[in-house]
């Protein structure tokens, strides 16, 4: 692939800034009238919303909900603010009142399976959509099923079974055409499916055996919806949405061992002018962040536009650097926000220039912790929220102007065990998982 010239990227980005962040090339409107309907907000996995979280400087935890098990995904949020949290005690989803944090219901699948419980959804964050005027959620589980849940009642409507032995641990992505995109590990088969909701059942639209570990990585759609990008343990694959056929496949030699904790989801950026012209794709892994031109090159041609590798070596060991193991978030101005860490000893949070992968600013964490599947969220005022080391941080997305961070506020979380990112799901509030708790943080 030939790198995109810097002046081309600059011109595209300038047009985006002139027109504003919510133009044609911005993430497609969510499939449900919801402030946060799926993993990282939208089908491009940007982690960006057009509502505001708490500005601070003084904030508080309004409520803490103690879940039945560890909170391993962020909540998805309905049009009325109701939270839908994946429940890892075989309840699939727990619905919560946004004002009080009180439980409204746990999913009941008795009518379609003959028993109350299903299986653990693990890290399959539900996705919300509207079917014939009624809100539904779609969520995967470790029983090889994708479940359809009536959000008015919490009752299971139907499920679709992966025809191979494959847990569905990926977050669900729904495109503007209402097509449902999932991945399944299937003992190394790396199955990708697109499904349609036929009312009483889900139907397969496309299937592709991608070969490789496909866990905890949400499929991402191009802004025109014509292509899907699926991130495997070592590869990122571009497919045609209509057919599921592979357009190209890029392999990264140092991608890593994969697993359900790390999140290698791709993020899609568009120049805001031509929806056919996706500039770059960002993929997290041991190689850092890769920026790829999806419209150039051929199979296995992975020459990046740029490559960001965390700059801090550890303990004198050759090649031992902080690793990017969470999906990045993408600000409206084209800045990428992502954390990198190595065990509990070294961790930094970075703002990265979309043009060349250079660091705009960085924050050195003094707390012990790791950036693993705890991705950031960006609100309408370019505040960046990210959990780390038993705290929830709010950063000014512009930094301090001198290459450092500007911390707007922090709040202590009930546990240092963090396995999910932040969600801005209600005006003036941000949600974060912490151990077995989901917390809501608001201005004092």
Secondary structure, DSSP 8 states (H G I E B T S, - for coil): -----HHHHHHHHHHHHHH-SSSTTS----SSS-SB-STTSSTT---B-SS-----SSEEEEEEEE-SS---S--EE-TT--EEEEETTTTEEEEE-TTT--EEEE-B-HHHHSSS-----TT---EEEEETTEEEEEEE-TTSEEEEEETTT-BEEEEEE-SSS----S--EE-TT--EEEEE-TTTT-EEEEEEE-SSSEEEEEEEE--S---S---EE-TTSSEEEEE-SSEEEEEETTT--EEEEEE-TT-----SSS----EEEE-SS-TT-EEEEEEEETTEEEEE-TTS--TT----SEEE----B-TT-TT-B-B-BS--EE-TTS-EEEEEEETTTEEEEEEE-TTT--EEEEEE--S----BS---EE-TT-EEEEEETTEEEEEETTTTSSSB--EEEEEE-S-S---S--EEEETTEEEEEETTEEEEEEE-
